[in-house]
């Protein structure tokens, strides 16, 4: 189980209100139900664990089976796990997720939850940030979070006393977490407070400033993850743009805004680029796939999504 998945689950628990409440119990129940379905279907396990099945196809299977049956948080977690780890680990990761949420509903922490080295802490923080930022609406709110965290980083850098407290390994983690919360509470958004305090939980004290800088960069990059540059053969009207944005959002498992450019070289259809992911629905791509299948009959049609 990768640290990013652990961080993502921590973010979901923050969102539903961890601490033995009904939110954690609901997550545990839903994740447990999905784990049971996987345990009972060898065919489903095979599809979701097959590295030759594309990410988009595996997401589609999960969406078709569970969307509407479980809450949005669990669906987002499933999408994240498809991306974050090897296909062969997916079933075990779902089992772990169910156990993690069940423990949280009973106010228990996982065994062996120790302070991480820099690489592990970065991975877990990235997962946590992804979970938190997925719930943030709009470019304006993202910019505010980035600004709040940047200003806080300047406060930390400018105060030897504060920097010393946050980097002192003899200062208990709960005390450092409380210090960060007291400094930000009422002055920053809940998302900013959650992100800044989480760093005191997972990383070594001496790594706090570096992890804070990483989170700020992660917030800044979120805009690129949400904007799809679409090259379309024809101009799209407002309804078509909304439909395409909705389809890309379902495919990628996160809200997507689109920016359309008319490109006659596409011939028909579209090519969408979202961060480092390309979704090719163009006629040219379909013709290339057809040509490849004629030459190599055993080849499979791909979605054009690149990872």
Backbone bond lengths (Angstrom), bond angles and torsions (degrees), N, CA, C in turn:
res aa  C-N    CA-C-N  psi(-1)  N-CA   C-N-CA  omega(-1)  CA-C   N-CA-C  phi
1 X - - - 1.462 - - 1.524 109.62 -
2 X 1.306 116.25 121.99 1.460 120.78 -176.69 1.525 110.91 -75.16
3 X 1.339 115.29 151.67 1.461 120.20 -179.96 1.529 111.84 -61.61
4 X 1.334 117.03 -31.36 1.452 119.34 179.49 1.521 112.43 -60.33
5 X 1.320 116.96 -36.80 1.467 120.75 178.98 1.521 109.83 -68.60
6 X 1.319 116.48 -40.09 1.465 119.79 176.20 1.530 110.13 -60.93
7 X 1.325 116.58 -44.54 1.456 119.49 178.65 1.519 112.19 -62.90
8 X 1.332 115.98 -40.62 1.467 119.85 179.23 1.521 110.56 -62.24
9 X 1.333 117.06 -42.50 1.464 119.58 179.29 1.526 111.13 -64.57
10 X 1.331 117.37 -36.82 1.469 120.33 176.31 1.530 110.42 -61.49
11 X 1.334 116.39 -39.19 1.459 120.18 178.18 1.520 112.20 -63.80
12 X 1.332 117.07 -41.14 1.471 120.08 177.96 1.522 110.91 -63.08
13 X 1.333 117.00 -39.19 1.460 119.78 179.84 1.519 111.45 -66.29
14 X 1.322 117.24 -35.85 1.469 119.93 174.49 1.522 110.11 -61.74
15 X 1.320 116.60 -41.78 1.463 120.91 -176.20 1.526 112.71 -67.90
16 X 1.317 117.41 -37.75 1.475 119.24 -177.80 1.516 111.83 -90.65
17 X 1.337 117.22 -7.26 1.458 119.87 179.22 1.509 111.01 86.17
18 X 1.334 116.15 79.87 1.464 120.80 -179.01 1.529 110.05 -70.33
19 X 1.309 115.08 172.11 1.457 119.73 178.65 1.508 112.18 113.21
20 X 1.320 116.76 32.02 1.449 119.81 177.01 1.511 114.22 85.99
21 X 1.314 118.41 9.45 1.459 121.67 -177.58 1.513 112.51 -81.23
22 X 1.345 114.25 179.39 1.463 119.82 -178.26 1.526 111.92 -68.29
23 X 1.338 117.70 -27.26 1.459 120.19 -179.91 1.514 112.06 -62.00
24 X 1.339 117.20 -48.40 1.464 120.93 178.99 1.522 110.68 -65.40
25 X 1.320 117.29 -37.15 1.472 120.82 178.26 1.522 110.95 -63.40
26 X 1.323 116.10 -39.71 1.468 119.88 178.82 1.517 110.32 -65.18
27 X 1.331 117.41 -44.47 1.462 120.13 178.00 1.525 110.86 -60.34
28 X 1.332 116.63 -41.60 1.460 120.62 179.65 1.521 110.88 -63.07
29 X 1.319 116.84 -42.64 1.467 121.21 -179.20 1.525 110.97 -64.51
30 X 1.329 116.65 -44.52 1.460 120.50 -177.56 1.524 111.73 -69.17
31 X 1.339 116.69 -43.99 1.467 119.57 178.61 1.527 110.44 -65.29
32 X 1.337 117.18 -37.12 1.454 120.75 177.64 1.516 112.02 -64.95
33 X 1.331 116.86 -38.33 1.463 120.94 178.97 1.531 110.55 -65.11
34 X 1.325 117.14 -41.88 1.463 120.38 178.58 1.523 110.26 -65.95
35 X 1.326 117.20 -41.60 1.459 120.67 178.21 1.526 110.57 -59.98
36 X 1.337 116.19 -38.43 1.462 120.04 179.16 1.527 111.52 -66.79
37 X 1.336 116.34 -39.45 1.467 119.91 177.60 1.523 109.97 -62.53
38 X 1.329 117.14 -43.53 1.464 120.66 179.27 1.531 110.87 -63.66
39 X 1.324 116.36 -40.37 1.462 119.91 -179.47 1.522 111.62 -64.13
40 X 1.327 116.22 -28.35 1.453 120.04 -176.26 1.514 115.70 -92.56
41 X 1.342 117.39 0.12 1.462 119.95 -177.58 1.519 110.88 -133.60
42 X 1.318 115.65 104.02 1.462 119.54 178.31 1.525 111.36 -65.20
43 X 1.341 116.96 -36.95 1.461 120.39 179.74 1.525 111.11 -62.83
44 X 1.331 116.77 -43.04 1.462 120.84 179.89 1.520 110.40 -65.81
45 X 1.317 117.37 -42.86 1.469 120.33 178.02 1.518 110.52 -60.87
46 X 1.330 116.70 -39.63 1.451 120.59 -178.24 1.527 110.75 -64.63
47 X 1.336 117.32 -43.97 1.461 121.09 -179.39 1.527 110.83 -63.92
48 X 1.322 116.60 -45.79 1.466 120.51 -175.30 1.522 112.51 -74.92
49 X 1.319 116.98 -15.61 1.469 120.90 -179.68 1.521 112.96 -103.44
50 X 1.314 117.12 -0.59 1.460 121.94 -174.97 1.533 110.65 -85.35
51 X 1.322 118.95 115.09 1.474 120.84 179.91 1.520 113.44 -65.68
52 X 1.335 117.78 -16.20 1.460 120.66 178.83 1.526 112.51 -83.97
53 X 1.330 117.40 -10.16 1.469 121.43 175.02 1.520 107.74 -87.54
54 X 1.318 117.74 127.63 1.467 121.24 -174.14 1.523 111.76 -65.24
55 X 1.323 114.67 158.01 1.462 120.76 176.51 1.527 110.57 -56.91
56 X 1.333 116.62 -45.01 1.465 120.32 -179.13 1.523 111.09 -61.07
57 X 1.336 117.20 -39.90 1.463 120.31 -179.70 1.522 110.97 -67.30
58 X 1.327 117.12 -42.72 1.465 119.53 179.04 1.524 110.98 -64.96
59 X 1.309 116.57 -39.94 1.467 119.38 175.47 1.524 111.08 -62.12
60 X 1.318 115.87 -40.22 1.457 119.86 179.56 1.522 111.80 -62.39
61 X 1.332 117.52 -41.20 1.460 121.50 177.52 1.530 110.28 -60.66
62 X 1.320 116.28 -47.23 1.461 120.46 -179.93 1.525 111.56 -62.91
63 X 1.333 115.47 -41.40 1.467 119.54 179.29 1.523 111.04 -63.50
64 X 1.331 116.37 -45.38 1.460 119.95 -178.23 1.524 111.84 -63.83
65 X 1.329 117.08 -35.83 1.459 120.85 -176.29 1.526 113.59 -81.17
66 X 1.340 116.60 -39.28 1.456 118.78 -166.48 1.525 115.80 -117.27
67 X 1.339 118.56 -15.76 1.457 119.87 179.95 1.529 109.47 -62.58
68 X 1.309 115.78 129.24 1.458 120.85 -176.17 1.516 113.16 90.07
69 X 1.346 116.30 -17.75 1.463 120.42 177.96 1.527 111.64 -94.58
70 X 1.319 116.65 -26.72 1.462 122.04 178.24 1.524 108.60 -129.34
71 X 1.321 115.94 169.12 1.458 120.71 -176.83 1.516 113.78 -73.61
72 X 1.325 114.70 168.14 1.465 121.27 -178.88 1.521 111.65 -60.11
73 X 1.345 117.05 -37.59 1.466 119.70 -176.65 1.527 111.33 -61.61
74 X 1.321 116.75 -44.25 1.461 119.33 -179.38 1.523 111.11 -68.09
75 X 1.326 117.70 -37.94 1.459 119.55 177.37 1.525 110.42 -62.74
76 X 1.319 117.07 -40.14 1.464 119.69 177.45 1.524 110.88 -64.94
77 X 1.338 116.53 -38.40 1.461 120.23 178.63 1.529 111.12 -64.20
78 X 1.335 117.24 -41.11 1.464 120.30 178.37 1.522 110.88 -61.58
79 X 1.335 116.44 -44.72 1.466 120.41 178.63 1.527 110.91 -61.11
80 X 1.334 115.97 -41.95 1.461 119.90 -179.36 1.517 110.41 -63.27
81 X 1.329 117.38 -43.17 1.461 120.32 -177.59 1.521 112.13 -67.34
82 X 1.329 116.93 -32.04 1.467 119.85 175.55 1.526 109.94 -59.61
83 X 1.329 116.29 -39.29 1.461 121.15 -178.99 1.525 113.33 -80.00
84 X 1.345 116.55 -34.77 1.463 120.53 -163.72 1.522 115.01 -84.59
85 X 1.318 118.12 -17.10 1.461 118.89 -175.10 1.528 110.15 -141.94
86 X 1.315 115.78 171.18 1.460 121.43 178.92 1.525 110.60 -64.54
87 X 1.339 118.00 145.14 1.469 120.20 -179.35 1.521 113.30 -54.07
88 X 1.341 116.30 -37.05 1.454 120.23 -178.76 1.514 114.55 -63.89
89 X 1.338 117.29 -16.42 1.457 121.95 -179.65 1.524 112.84 -95.77
90 X 1.330 117.81 -3.59 1.465 120.19 -170.49 1.524 112.42 -61.03
91 X 1.321 117.89 -47.92 1.470 120.87 -176.99 1.526 110.29 -61.78
92 X 1.339 116.94 -44.77 1.469 120.58 178.87 1.524 111.00 -63.83
93 X 1.325 117.36 -35.69 1.461 120.29 178.85 1.523 111.77 -66.45
94 X 1.334 117.24 -38.22 1.465 120.17 176.71 1.530 110.16 -64.87
95 X 1.332 116.94 -41.73 1.466 120.24 177.25 1.525 110.75 -60.15
96 X 1.353 115.09 -43.95 1.471 118.79 178.86 1.518 110.86 -62.26
97 X 1.335 116.78 -41.01 1.460 121.03 -178.26 1.525 110.52 -60.91
98 X 1.328 117.18 -43.33 1.463 120.93 179.03 1.529 110.51 -61.68
99 X 1.329 117.06 -42.26 1.458 120.94 178.84 1.527 111.46 -66.30
100 X 1.339 115.72 -39.49 1.470 120.25 -179.93 1.514 111.16 -62.63
101 X 1.323 117.58 -45.91 1.460 120.62 -178.98 1.521 111.41 -70.08
102 X 1.334 116.89 -34.77 1.457 119.55 177.00 1.525 110.52 -63.88
103 X 1.336 116.38 -42.46 1.464 120.13 177.94 1.526 110.82 -62.98
104 X 1.340 115.94 -42.52 1.465 119.60 -179.47 1.526 111.31 -64.12
105 X 1.336 117.74 -35.59 1.458 120.49 179.47 1.522 111.54 -65.39
106 X 1.347 116.04 -21.56 1.460 121.38 177.77 1.531 111.46 -106.77
107 X 1.344 114.89 17.92 1.467 123.22 176.33 1.527 111.95 58.43
108 X 1.324 115.36 41.10 1.458 121.50 177.24 1.517 109.36 -114.19
109 X 1.316 116.70 145.76 1.457 122.68 176.60 1.521 109.67 -104.34
110 X 1.351 118.20 149.43 1.470 120.64 179.96 1.522 111.87 -60.49
111 X 1.330 115.81 145.01 1.462 121.03 176.56 1.524 109.32 -65.88
112 X 1.328 115.18 140.97 1.458 118.79 177.33 1.514 113.97 78.70
113 X 1.338 117.23 22.23 1.468 120.81 -179.55 1.523 108.98 -82.31
114 X 1.307 116.73 86.50 1.458 122.19 -174.58 1.526 110.43 -107.74
115 X 1.338 114.88 167.13 1.455 120.54 175.18 1.522 108.82 -65.60
116 X 1.321 117.03 136.32 1.456 122.19 -173.25 1.522 112.05 -96.61
117 X 1.325 115.12 156.65 1.449 120.21 168.36 1.515 110.10 -69.80
118 X 1.330 116.26 175.47 1.455 120.25 -171.26 1.528 112.24 -59.84
119 X 1.328 118.30 -47.62 1.458 120.69 -176.60 1.525 111.46 -63.32
120 X 1.333 116.72 -46.62 1.457 120.12 178.56 1.512 112.09 -63.88
121 X 1.336 116.55 -39.70 1.459 120.43 179.09 1.519 111.20 -64.77
122 X 1.332 117.00 -40.91 1.462 120.31 178.53 1.524 111.27 -61.55
123 X 1.335 115.95 -42.70 1.456 119.51 -179.44 1.525 111.16 -65.06
124 X 1.345 116.29 -43.13 1.465 118.76 -179.81 1.523 111.24 -67.70
125 X 1.315 116.97 -40.31 1.463 121.12 178.26 1.525 110.82 -62.92
126 X 1.328 117.68 -39.58 1.464 120.83 177.58 1.524 110.73 -61.05
127 X 1.334 117.06 -42.01 1.455 120.06 177.79 1.509 111.96 -64.63
128 X 1.320 116.79 -43.49 1.459 121.37 178.03 1.526 110.55 -61.38
129 X 1.322 116.49 -45.85 1.465 120.58 -179.46 1.519 111.39 -62.09
130 X 1.338 116.94 -40.93 1.462 120.06 178.25 1.518 110.73 -58.96
131 X 1.320 116.69 -44.99 1.461 121.27 -179.68 1.523 111.80 -62.22
132 X 1.322 116.18 -46.17 1.472 120.39 -178.10 1.520 111.06 -67.61
133 X 1.322 117.49 -44.40 1.465 120.90 -173.96 1.522 112.51 -72.22
134 X 1.323 118.29 -22.58 1.457 120.42 177.23 1.521 112.43 -63.03
135 X 1.324 116.68 -21.89 1.467 120.34 -178.83 1.530 112.33 -93.05
136 X 1.321 117.00 -3.14 1.473 121.06 -178.01 1.520 108.84 -86.40
137 X 1.323 116.36 127.65 1.461 121.78 -177.72 1.522 110.81 -96.78
138 X 1.325 115.23 126.47 1.452 120.40 166.95 1.510 115.44 85.53
139 X 1.320 113.52 152.85 1.456 122.66 -179.71 1.521 111.42 -63.63
140 X 1.338 117.19 -36.05 1.464 120.75 -177.73 1.522 110.78 -62.85
141 X 1.345 116.96 -45.29 1.465 120.04 -179.45 1.523 111.12 -65.88
142 X 1.327 116.97 -38.20 1.466 119.73 176.75 1.527 110.88 -62.30
143 X 1.319 116.61 -42.47 1.468 120.72 179.63 1.528 110.74 -63.30
144 X 1.332 116.22 -38.17 1.463 119.63 178.19 1.524 111.59 -63.80
145 X 1.332 116.46 -42.69 1.464 120.04 179.14 1.526 110.29 -63.29
146 X 1.322 116.31 -44.91 1.456 119.85 178.20 1.526 110.70 -58.77
147 X 1.330 116.75 -43.75 1.463 121.26 -179.36 1.527 111.37 -66.03
148 X 1.332 117.10 -41.79 1.471 120.72 179.97 1.525 111.22 -62.99
149 X 1.327 116.23 -44.72 1.456 119.37 -179.08 1.525 111.49 -70.14
150 X 1.325 117.24 -36.47 1.461 119.73 178.06 1.531 110.38 -64.49
151 X 1.338 116.19 -44.63 1.475 118.88 179.27 1.523 110.85 -63.24
152 X 1.326 116.60 -37.48 1.467 119.57 177.20 1.525 110.54 -65.27
153 X 1.326 117.84 -39.21 1.464 120.34 178.48 1.520 111.33 -62.78
154 X 1.342 116.19 -34.10 1.468 120.10 177.65 1.529 110.44 -69.44
155 X 1.334 115.80 -36.57 1.466 119.45 177.17 1.524 110.17 -63.36
156 X 1.332 116.14 -44.90 1.466 120.45 179.20 1.520 110.59 -62.42
157 X 1.325 117.13 -46.58 1.461 120.81 -178.32 1.525 111.91 -64.71
158 X 1.332 116.67 -29.19 1.463 120.43 -175.43 1.513 114.64 -89.81
159 X 1.331 117.78 -2.55 1.462 120.56 -178.58 1.520 109.88 -123.10
160 X 1.319 116.36 108.35 1.465 120.25 179.72 1.528 110.84 -61.62
161 X 1.323 116.67 -35.57 1.466 120.05 -179.24 1.530 111.27 -67.09
162 X 1.329 115.63 -46.14 1.464 119.48 179.93 1.521 110.88 -67.19
163 X 1.315 116.54 -43.75 1.459 120.46 179.76 1.528 110.31 -61.70
164 X 1.315 115.65 -38.66 1.461 119.63 178.60 1.518 112.07 -65.52
165 X 1.341 116.87 -40.47 1.462 120.49 179.71 1.524 111.30 -64.99
166 X 1.328 116.49 -42.75 1.461 120.34 -176.66 1.526 112.62 -74.08
167 X 1.318 117.40 -22.04 1.468 120.79 -178.27 1.526 112.64 -102.25
168 X 1.322 117.07 2.42 1.462 121.73 -176.63 1.531 110.16 -87.28
169 X 1.320 117.46 113.92 1.464 120.25 -177.36 1.525 112.56 -70.81
170 X 1.337 117.30 -15.91 1.462 120.38 176.99 1.527 112.17 -83.60
171 X 1.328 116.19 -8.10 1.465 121.55 177.69 1.524 106.77 -89.83
172 X 1.341 120.32 117.15 1.471 122.15 -173.12 1.525 112.59 -56.34
173 X 1.332 115.25 143.88 1.461 120.66 -179.06 1.526 112.48 -55.92
174 X 1.353 119.63 -44.37 1.476 118.47 178.27 1.526 112.68 -59.24
175 X 1.336 116.66 -34.58 1.462 119.87 178.80 1.527 110.68 -69.52
176 X 1.333 116.45 -41.57 1.470 119.44 177.22 1.524 111.08 -64.83
177 X 1.328 115.84 -38.77 1.465 120.14 178.22 1.529 110.00 -64.16
178 X 1.323 116.55 -42.88 1.459 120.27 178.17 1.520 112.39 -63.74
179 X 1.320 116.61 -35.84 1.466 121.24 178.48 1.524 110.51 -63.27
180 X 1.335 116.58 -47.47 1.466 120.50 179.12 1.523 110.42 -62.98
181 X 1.323 117.01 -43.00 1.463 120.60 -178.86 1.528 110.31 -62.99
182 X 1.323 117.06 -43.09 1.477 120.14 -179.15 1.528 111.21 -63.50
183 X 1.324 116.70 -36.17 1.461 120.17 -178.74 1.530 111.86 -71.23
184 X 1.334 117.14 -30.68 1.468 120.57 -173.89 1.524 114.15 -102.01
185 X 1.321 117.15 -24.40 1.463 120.13 -175.06 1.522 111.11 -58.52
186 X 1.316 115.58 127.67 1.459 120.83 -179.18 1.507 114.18 82.88
187 X 1.337 116.57 -9.02 1.462 120.86 179.89 1.523 112.43 -114.76
188 X 1.322 116.60 -10.21 1.465 121.13 -177.73 1.520 108.95 -141.85
189 X 1.313 115.83 163.00 1.461 121.14 -179.53 1.525 110.63 -68.81
190 X 1.344 117.58 157.42 1.471 120.08 177.21 1.529 112.41 -55.62
191 X 1.343 117.63 -35.79 1.456 120.09 179.16 1.523 111.01 -63.66
192 X 1.329 117.53 -43.27 1.470 121.25 179.33 1.528 111.01 -64.43
193 X 1.331 115.90 -41.58 1.467 120.14 179.01 1.522 109.86 -62.98
194 X 1.328 116.59 -44.97 1.468 120.30 -179.67 1.521 111.41 -61.34
195 X 1.329 117.00 -44.00 1.462 120.88 -178.84 1.528 111.73 -65.43
196 X 1.325 117.11 -46.13 1.469 120.75 -176.36 1.525 111.68 -68.79
197 X 1.329 117.99 -36.24 1.463 119.90 -179.28 1.519 111.93 -76.60
198 X 1.321 117.88 -31.42 1.467 121.04 -178.45 1.529 111.42 -61.25
199 X 1.308 116.55 -32.21 1.470 120.57 -178.48 1.522 111.99 -61.24
200 X 1.316 117.46 -29.73 1.467 120.49 179.42 1.522 111.56 -74.94
201 X 1.323 116.36 -15.91 1.463 121.19 -176.27 1.516 112.68 -87.42
202 X 1.332 117.23 -34.46 1.461 119.71 -170.07 1.518 114.61 -108.88
203 X 1.314 117.69 -27.10 1.455 120.05 -173.87 1.514 112.90 -101.20
204 X 1.330 115.91 162.53 1.455 120.27 173.07 1.525 108.42 -67.50
205 X 1.327 117.28 145.38 1.467 119.69 -179.23 1.524 113.55 -52.10
206 X 1.320 116.85 -39.45 1.469 119.73 -177.44 1.526 112.11 -67.93
207 X 1.338 117.55 -16.09 1.463 121.18 -178.47 1.525 112.83 -94.72
208 X 1.334 117.57 1.96 1.468 119.28 -171.43 1.531 112.33 -57.68
209 X 1.314 117.74 -50.20 1.465 119.81 -176.47 1.530 111.51 -63.12
210 X 1.321 116.66 -39.31 1.462 119.68 178.63 1.518 111.73 -65.32
211 X 1.328 117.21 -40.82 1.462 120.79 177.92 1.526 110.94 -66.92
212 X 1.334 116.49 -36.49 1.460 119.86 177.37 1.531 110.44 -63.31
213 X 1.325 116.97 -42.23 1.467 120.51 177.38 1.524 110.53 -63.00
214 X 1.327 117.51 -37.54 1.461 121.00 179.20 1.532 110.83 -65.09
215 X 1.318 116.56 -41.38 1.465 120.07 178.70 1.523 110.53 -63.71
216 X 1.321 117.16 -41.03 1.464 120.57 178.73 1.528 109.92 -60.27
217 X 1.341 116.96 -44.19 1.469 120.70 176.91 1.528 110.72 -62.95
218 X 1.322 116.60 -37.54 1.465 120.47 -179.55 1.526 110.92 -65.31
219 X 1.325 117.12 -40.29 1.470 120.81 177.19 1.520 109.51 -63.72
220 X 1.329 116.19 -43.10 1.465 120.17 -179.89 1.520 111.70 -61.80
221 X 1.327 117.34 -36.91 1.460 120.76 -177.56 1.519 112.61 -77.35
222 X 1.329 117.56 -14.89 1.464 120.39 -177.36 1.520 111.74 -61.22
223 X 1.315 117.76 -32.24 1.465 120.40 179.07 1.527 110.61 -58.81
224 X 1.342 117.26 -41.67 1.463 120.33 178.82 1.519 111.76 -65.93
225 X 1.343 116.62 -33.08 1.464 120.41 179.01 1.523 111.62 -68.87
226 X 1.321 117.25 -19.96 1.463 120.41 -175.21 1.521 113.23 -102.89
227 X 1.298 117.28 -13.29 1.460 120.44 -177.30 1.519 109.49 -102.51
228 X 1.325 115.62 123.31 1.461 121.09 177.93 1.518 108.73 -103.45
229 X 1.334 115.91 119.89 1.459 120.68 172.10 1.524 107.76 -84.63
230 X 1.327 115.84 114.09 1.464 121.37 -174.44 1.521 109.70 -110.84
231 X 1.331 115.53 124.30 1.460 120.93 171.10 1.525 107.42 -101.08
232 X 1.319 115.35 118.11 1.458 120.71 -175.14 1.524 110.37 -118.72
233 X 1.332 115.68 145.43 1.459 119.23 178.66 1.517 111.75 -66.34
234 X 1.338 116.87 -30.73 1.464 122.22 -178.02 1.519 109.73 -130.25
235 X 1.334 115.81 157.33 1.457 120.51 174.80 1.527 108.98 -65.41
236 X 1.325 116.92 142.05 1.463 121.97 179.76 1.513 109.88 -106.39
237 X 1.333 116.75 141.08 1.466 118.93 173.65 1.522 108.89 -83.55
238 X 1.337 116.49 177.50 1.464 121.04 -174.12 1.522 111.85 -60.60
239 X 1.331 116.88 -41.25 1.467 120.40 -179.09 1.526 110.98 -65.38
240 X 1.324 116.63 -40.21 1.461 120.35 179.74 1.532 111.04 -67.25
241 X 1.336 116.41 -38.17 1.457 119.69 177.60 1.526 111.23 -64.24
242 X 1.338 116.08 -41.67 1.469 119.10 178.07 1.519 110.82 -63.53
243 X 1.321 116.27 -41.42 1.462 120.59 -179.94 1.525 111.33 -64.25
244 X 1.341 116.79 -42.55 1.457 120.48 179.54 1.527 110.78 -66.74
245 X 1.334 116.25 -42.51 1.473 119.85 178.57 1.522 110.59 -60.47
246 X 1.329 117.17 -41.66 1.465 121.01 179.13 1.523 111.23 -64.68
247 X 1.339 116.52 -41.29 1.465 120.44 -179.91 1.528 111.24 -65.24
248 X 1.335 117.12 -42.89 1.460 120.44 178.69 1.528 110.81 -66.45
249 X 1.336 116.94 -37.45 1.464 120.58 178.14 1.515 110.86 -62.42
250 X 1.340 116.48 -42.42 1.468 119.58 178.40 1.527 110.92 -65.26
251 X 1.308 116.37 -40.92 1.459 120.71 -177.60 1.525 111.90 -66.34
252 X 1.354 116.43 -41.39 1.460 120.99 -174.39 1.515 113.08 -91.79
253 X 1.345 117.59 -12.07 1.448 120.29 177.28 1.509 114.74 77.67
254 X 1.328 118.20 18.36 1.467 122.02 176.27 1.520 108.98 -153.85
255 X 1.344 115.29 157.90 1.458 119.66 -178.84 1.524 110.15 -63.26
256 X 1.321 115.94 135.28 1.466 122.00 -178.47 1.523 109.77 -130.34
257 X 1.326 116.10 133.65 1.457 122.17 170.58 1.528 107.30 -104.55
258 X 1.328 116.35 147.59 1.461 118.40 -175.34 1.526 111.62 -117.50
259 X 1.326 114.24 148.56 1.465 122.64 173.66 1.523 106.20 -126.72
260 X 1.331 115.79 114.19 1.462 121.02 -170.08 1.527 111.38 -99.79
261 X 1.330 115.08 132.96 1.457 122.57 172.65 1.522 108.02 -123.60
262 X 1.325 116.73 130.54 1.466 120.61 178.14 1.523 108.58 -77.29
263 X 1.351 115.72 125.70 1.458 122.02 -178.01 1.529 108.63 -135.89
264 X 1.328 118.31 100.63 1.471 121.22 -177.69 1.525 113.79 -58.83
265 X 1.339 117.95 -23.58 1.459 119.78 -179.12 1.521 112.48 -66.34
266 X 1.333 116.88 -17.26 1.463 120.61 177.63 1.528 110.48 -68.50
267 X 1.344 117.27 -25.35 1.464 126.15 178.66 1.515 111.37 76.54
268 X 1.329 117.79 -59.71 1.463 122.22 176.88 1.521 107.64 -156.81
269 X 1.336 116.44 154.16 1.450 119.89 -179.46 1.518 112.15 81.81
270 X 1.343 116.56 -145.47 1.464 120.08 -174.93 1.519 109.84 -155.73
271 X 1.338 114.58 163.10 1.468 122.97 169.00 1.516 106.42 -129.86
272 X 1.327 117.16 122.45 1.469 121.65 -178.02 1.523 110.08 -114.18
273 X 1.332 116.24 133.37 1.461 122.05 176.77 1.514 108.35 -117.81
274 X 1.338 115.83 120.35 1.468 121.93 179.81 1.521 107.03 -124.74
275 X 1.343 116.87 102.97 1.452 119.47 -174.42 1.518 109.40 61.95
276 X 1.353 116.93 -121.46 1.461 120.31 179.29 1.527 112.23 -101.31
277 X 1.324 116.64 14.91 1.462 121.68 179.25 1.521 110.10 -105.45
278 X 1.333 116.80 133.46 1.461 122.30 177.24 1.522 108.23 -117.79
279 X 1.336 116.06 126.81 1.463 122.10 174.60 1.522 106.66 -113.03
280 X 1.329 115.60 111.14 1.464 121.19 -173.44 1.521 109.84 -104.93
281 X 1.337 116.08 104.52 1.459 121.70 176.79 1.504 111.84 -112.35
282 X 1.331 116.36 27.99 1.460 121.03 -175.61 1.525 111.08 -85.16
283 X 1.319 114.79 157.17 1.461 120.12 176.24 1.526 110.61 -63.85
284 X 1.333 116.01 -36.75 1.466 119.41 179.75 1.525 110.06 -60.79
285 X 1.325 116.84 -42.80 1.464 119.97 179.21 1.522 110.84 -63.57
286 X 1.341 116.35 -43.28 1.460 119.15 -179.18 1.533 111.41 -63.97
287 X 1.341 116.08 -36.90 1.461 119.30 176.83 1.524 111.46 -65.88
288 X 1.336 116.41 -39.56 1.459 119.86 178.52 1.524 110.81 -64.47
289 X 1.342 115.56 -39.95 1.457 119.92 177.90 1.524 110.50 -63.53
290 X 1.354 115.17 -43.91 1.460 119.74 179.68 1.528 110.69 -61.15
291 X 1.329 115.38 -43.75 1.469 119.53 179.37 1.518 110.71 -61.02
292 X 1.330 116.64 -42.56 1.459 121.02 179.94 1.524 110.96 -63.85
293 X 1.326 117.19 -38.25 1.459 120.91 179.96 1.534 111.45 -69.23
294 X 1.326 115.13 -32.43 1.461 117.94 177.72 1.521 111.46 -68.32
295 X 1.345 115.14 -33.43 1.458 119.56 179.31 1.526 110.71 -82.25
296 X 1.348 115.10 -40.37 1.462 121.05 -178.31 1.529 108.40 -123.29
297 X 1.302 119.19 89.03 1.466 122.44 -173.93 1.514 113.92 -58.45
298 X 1.329 117.65 -25.32 1.457 118.77 -176.35 1.520 112.85 -81.45
299 X 1.352 118.97 -8.14 1.465 121.43 -177.77 1.513 110.37 -67.81
300 X 1.333 115.82 152.08 1.458 121.44 178.94 1.515 109.92 -105.42
301 X 1.332 115.75 145.77 1.455 120.09 173.76 1.508 109.37 -68.44
302 X 1.335 117.03 132.71 1.452 121.26 177.73 1.511 110.24 -104.98
303 X 1.327 115.94 164.28 1.456 120.01 179.00 1.508 111.62 -80.73
304 X 1.344 117.10 -13.09 1.466 119.95 -175.56 1.500 112.33 87.28
305 X 1.382 118.17 2.18 1.464 120.46 179.69 1.514 109.19 -80.35
306 X 1.316 117.28 131.41 1.454 121.98 -175.94 1.520 109.49 -111.02
307 X 1.337 116.01 133.90 1.471 121.48 177.97 1.518 110.21 -135.98
